[in-house]
Amino acid sequence: MKAPNNKIIIKPLRKETVIEMIDSHDKDKKTSYGKVIAIGESKLNKDDFVKVGDVVFFNKHILMPFAYEDKEYAIIDFQNVLAIVEDFDSKKI
C-alpha cells in the first residue's frame, strides 16, 4: 500500500475493530495506538521521525477506516500522531 501525501496508514493494534474503536462509548479514552504500515510524503516527517513499523498513539476519533484484503486499516494525518511508542510490548494489549 502507498499512503497519500501528509497521511499515514495504520493497522490498529487493539482487539476491537476500527469501527468499534471509533464508536467506543469509553469517552475517557480518546487515544489509541496502531502500527504504521505506510507513510505518504510530508514536510512534517522531518528526519523520518515516523517510520514504517513504528507503533504510534493517535486520536481515535479522527480515523478514516477502510478494509483491504479482509484486514482493517485506518488513515490518519501526520499531525494527529501524538507519540511514538518505543519498546512496544504487544502482550500487554
Sine and cosine of phi, psi and omega as CSV:
sin_phi,cos_phi,sin_psi,cos_psi,sin_omega,cos_omega
0.00,0.00,0.46,-0.89,0.06,-1.00
-0.80,-0.60,0.75,-0.66,-0.02,-1.00
-1.00,0.05,0.57,-0.82,0.09,-1.00
-0.92,0.39,0.23,-0.97,0.04,-1.00
-0.83,0.56,0.63,-0.78,0.04,-1.00
0.90,0.44,0.29,0.96,-0.01,-1.00
-0.83,-0.55,0.37,-0.93,0.07,-1.00
-0.77,-0.64,0.72,-0.69,0.11,-0.99
-0.99,-0.11,0.79,-0.62,0.00,-1.00
-0.83,-0.55,0.41,-0.91,0.15,-0.99
-0.93,-0.36,0.95,-0.32,0.01,-1.00
-0.83,0.56,0.63,-0.78,-0.05,-1.00
-0.97,-0.26,0.07,1.00,0.08,-1.00
-0.99,0.14,0.31,-0.95,-0.02,-1.00
-0.98,0.22,-0.26,0.97,0.05,-1.00
-0.98,0.17,0.35,-0.94,0.04,-1.00
-0.97,0.24,0.22,-0.97,0.01,-1.00
-0.86,0.52,-0.70,0.71,0.00,-1.00
-0.90,0.44,-0.68,0.73,0.05,-1.00
-0.88,0.47,-0.59,0.80,0.01,-1.00
-0.89,0.46,-0.71,0.70,-0.02,-1.00
-0.93,0.37,-0.68,0.73,-0.08,-1.00
-1.00,0.08,0.04,1.00,-0.05,-1.00
-0.78,0.62,0.69,-0.72,0.03,-1.00
-1.00,0.08,-0.01,1.00,0.03,-1.00
-0.98,0.18,0.99,0.13,-0.09,-1.00
-0.93,0.36,-0.31,0.95,0.02,-1.00
-0.95,0.31,-0.45,0.89,-0.01,-1.00
-0.98,-0.21,0.99,-0.15,-0.03,-1.00
-0.99,-0.11,-0.07,1.00,-0.01,-1.00
-0.89,-0.46,0.35,-0.94,0.10,-1.00
-0.54,-0.84,-0.07,-1.00,-0.01,-1.00
-0.64,-0.77,0.38,-0.92,-0.02,-1.00
-0.35,-0.94,0.24,-0.97,0.01,-1.00
-1.00,-0.08,0.73,-0.68,-0.02,-1.00
-0.96,0.28,0.83,-0.55,-0.02,-1.00
-0.98,-0.19,-0.62,0.78,-0.02,-1.00
-0.47,-0.88,0.48,-0.88,-0.03,-1.00
-0.75,-0.66,0.79,-0.61,0.10,-0.99
-0.99,0.13,0.29,-0.96,0.04,-1.00
-0.90,0.43,0.66,-0.75,0.00,-1.00
-0.35,-0.94,0.65,-0.76,0.11,-0.99
-0.94,0.35,-0.33,0.94,0.01,-1.00
-0.96,0.28,-0.28,0.96,-0.05,-1.00
-0.99,-0.13,0.80,0.60,0.00,-1.00
-0.89,0.47,0.66,-0.75,0.04,-1.00
0.83,0.55,0.50,0.87,0.01,-1.00
0.78,0.62,0.75,0.67,0.02,-1.00
-0.82,0.57,-0.72,0.69,0.07,-1.00
-0.97,-0.24,0.75,-0.67,-0.04,-1.00
-0.81,-0.58,0.43,-0.90,0.12,-0.99
-0.85,0.53,0.73,-0.68,-0.02,-1.00
0.99,-0.17,-0.33,0.95,0.06,-1.00
-0.90,0.43,0.48,-0.88,0.16,-0.99
-0.97,-0.24,0.80,-0.60,-0.07,-1.00
-0.82,-0.57,0.52,-0.85,0.19,-0.98
-1.00,0.00,0.60,-0.80,0.00,-1.00
-0.48,-0.87,0.28,-0.96,0.06,-1.00
-0.97,0.26,0.89,-0.45,-0.11,-0.99
-0.96,0.28,-0.21,0.98,-0.04,-1.00
-1.00,0.03,0.06,1.00,-0.01,-1.00
-0.87,-0.49,0.29,0.96,0.01,-1.00
-0.95,0.33,0.52,-0.85,0.19,-0.98
-0.91,-0.42,1.00,-0.06,-0.09,-1.00
-0.97,0.25,0.49,-0.87,0.13,-0.99
-0.38,-0.93,0.31,-0.95,0.04,-1.00
-0.89,-0.45,0.59,-0.81,0.04,-1.00
-0.58,-0.81,0.83,-0.56,-0.03,-1.00
0.76,0.65,0.75,0.66,0.06,-1.00
0.89,0.45,0.35,0.94,0.07,-1.00
-0.85,-0.53,0.55,-0.83,-0.02,-1.00
-1.00,-0.08,0.69,-0.73,0.03,-1.00
-0.68,-0.73,0.12,-0.99,0.10,-1.00
-0.53,-0.85,0.44,-0.90,0.07,-1.00
-0.93,-0.36,0.71,-0.70,0.09,-1.00
-0.77,-0.64,0.34,-0.94,0.10,-0.99
-0.99,0.14,0.50,-0.87,0.03,-1.00
-0.79,0.62,-0.69,0.72,-0.08,-1.00
-0.93,0.38,-0.17,0.99,0.03,-1.00
-1.00,-0.05,0.03,1.00,0.14,-0.99
-0.97,0.24,0.86,-0.51,-0.05,-1.00
-1.00,-0.03,-0.53,0.85,-0.02,-1.00
-0.21,-0.98,0.40,-0.92,0.14,-0.99
-0.98,-0.22,0.76,-0.65,-0.04,-1.00
-1.00,0.01,0.89,-0.45,0.04,-1.00
-1.00,0.01,0.54,-0.84,0.02,-1.00
0.81,0.58,0.75,0.67,-0.01,-1.00
-0.91,0.42,0.73,-0.68,0.02,-1.00
-0.90,-0.43,0.97,-0.23,-0.06,-1.00
-0.91,0.40,-0.27,0.96,0.02,-1.00
-0.94,0.34,-0.29,0.96,-0.03,-1.00
-1.00,0.05,-0.02,1.00,0.00,-1.00
-0.95,0.31,0.00,0.00,0.00,0.00
